[in-house]
């Protein structure tokens, strides 16, 4: 095989696989947060375990010097976060669902105590996502099934999102014909 043929084959291989590589990151989510004590001071080197409830797979990580942790590339599923550190009670977050391309923030506060004591956190996630500037919402299957599609106009599905309104006039409605 000549050098020209090898270069052409290599270029063809790179361009044909570029689309496949780009599509790999779209279906994953990230869990991130900060581990602090009761006074608000960050806890470095705390052990963080993120558990997929359905599969039982546990991903281990630890907090950095700023008390922050990040677990990227997670499949959409239901998870819980468990945090342990020397001299503190074990803390377990309540279960939450991670959606596609979501960054779920789970901040954990550890109380001083023996490691054998377990603190279970029962708190709901905040509605405001302060980790990125994107605006998104998750529409459930029940919402779609119960939507009265007047005239079977699929564009009415857009009105399920927060803050979506209809506007009259030629620019605001769908033209027929």
Steps between C-alpha positions, in 0.01 A plus 500: 500500500642838403538791741232697316252213536576463872448871563173495305383192696593665830311821410195296400512308828528818709212678326271195513549446876483868601119496505494188715736649757298822524182307580648319799457778756138604441316250719696537821451711810719627783464497877700765682500669836685632802557322830502724808476465877233659720693829520520527119869413472586275204619146561791392281570134415153378602403168340203540263308200362237549228269199471273415206191364677381281211831327426677529836814635329701725734740766374764607753662843511615748763479870558782729401667767712196727451255233619354459151439174315385421145382170352450545122381268222212339692209331327153643571370306803417529869802561725595564861818655640679370811778702666739392776792681662714432805344649815158556339174307478427322174248697290268353235296720263147409405452334160465731201462455125773620266368598156681514166770772490409618852744633757350404835648679801498297821662696782563296816548629855680266740445511874782421744468157655601139481527338159247237609225764522308560176326825410240462225430824313136552401491810283362574157716640224475869422318595181762757396807354330787732593771287337423590139304763311282272289123507529341158488212299639408135516157407361361176633317239297187565709505870402521408131220243522266738686561796268181592313642545152229718345508429128796262555746791476831362632637852551280524812750267669734799516263671743576241770833667579528755780444856383363402157210717381299536182518825310240613248571635156668365190838444666359332812274231353559216262384576151269254332549439129 
